[in-house]
Amino acid sequence: MRFGVVIFPGSNCEQDVIHAARYLGYEAEYIWHGDTDLSGFDAIVLPGGFSYGDYIRCGAVARFSPVMAEVVRFAETGGPVMGICNGFQILAEAHLLPGALLRNVGLKFICHAQPLRVEESACQWLDLPGGTVLDIPVNHNEGNYICDADTLERLKGNGQIVLRYCEADGSVLPDSAPNGALDSIAGICNERGNVFGLMPHPERMVDPLCSGTAGVPFFTSIVKRLAEV
């Protein structure tokens, strides 16, 4: 299993993803934003950070990097792609995932541990039972997910909502989303389930000596699935 981690100018979480994958026993290598060859990689991760300084909009410039044309092709052929935080924003800008990420409610950067509820979904990247509650950090300024009413209904109907912000007991309240995200959405996937975007940072929750292991399934589930295929 070989993960490819894309680096854009301004990325700052790529080393965390590389460490998480290697810590779990997988191969992981960096992919420069100007590269156009993804052969040899089994899964692609777009890490968090501030690609191109968040110029214009978060992910708006990174979406036009040479590597993204290959990421789109990789995803369209069924290849697994995960975008974390800024990576989620890039996937939305590239139209690999629906909706958009706006400034947080209150216009403040948030950085803290956050309970998340796993939903029953089509996502290939996560195989935890629906209702599982995970405690994973968030660290962003533009995590306020939004989409139109028709898109939201499709997300619900197709099982594309993967994670919701919640309370410690798993309940979802009107103010559970710290950023104001619509329907408390913290992560979604495409209809096929191979493209997954989320605002929380599971790569920071892999090594028990540092933080805990709540993020481990975000890497092991896709490896298991690819092995089965």
Secondary structure by P-SEA (a helix, b strand, c coil): cbbbbbbcccccaaaaaaaaaaaabbbbbbbcccccccccccbbbbcccccccccccccccccccaaaaaaaaaaaaccbbbbccaaaaaaaaaccccccccccccccccccbbbbbbcccccccccccccbbbbbbbbcccccccccaaaaaaaaaaccccbbbbccccccccccccccccccccccccccccbbbbcccccccccccccccccccccaaaaaaaaac
